[in-house]
Amino acid sequence: MIYCVVPQALAGELYDKLVDYYKDDPDVKVIIDRREGPDRRRGEKAGPDDRRQIRDRRQRRVQGTFPPIEPAA
């Protein structure tokens, strides 16, 4: 199921058009976003320690220089 979410501020002009556009596709459902109030994910509780950390899992290269490699004769 694919949900086409219409913001509440644009529901008056877009909802009916999108329902008509997707009426032949049974896998798409058009809904109106009715959430109100502040975003709870970014509330006062979220401090610097609670933030998500993105880490690079790739191997770091060895620092320094390498001697030149001579091709075998």
Buried (B, 14 or more C-beta within 10 A) or exposed (E): EEEBEBEEEEBEEBBEEBBEEBEEEEEBEBEEEEEEEEEEEEEEEEEEEEEEEEEEEEEEEEEEEEEEEEEEE
